[in-house]
């Protein structure tokens, strides 16, 4: 699915999202719900500044995967894909349902960046057979005759 369709689906299912943008690690906008391209680029640039500021305060070696910045007027949400190459950011009004917004953003981002198909395993090497050694013969069994058992008589 392309990024624009993923954002269209996102805004259809999530009434809390006011604006959204998908962009790469260099800030290039792939899709946006904003009609003005300059506003979409400005939102992506602002989100990159937020990520850089948050990265400078984090502990540990791993990259930030999601971020929320909340004010009295609204919130900005950012989600990064597993490779760290694609981002989705959204703005909401005040008091959004945080877990639901993050869930919807992650779902939209998965639709933008589908998982690569796993590589096929190479075929196992074939066993080598020696041409000089003859194959062992299979034993043949002869059919057995079925016999009936004699009943023991009671000697009571």
Beta strands, then each sheet from edge to edge (+ up, - down):
strand 1: 17-24
strand 2: 29-32
strand 3: 66-70
strand 4: 75-80
strand 5: 86-92
sheet 1: 2+ 1- 5+ 4- 3+
end
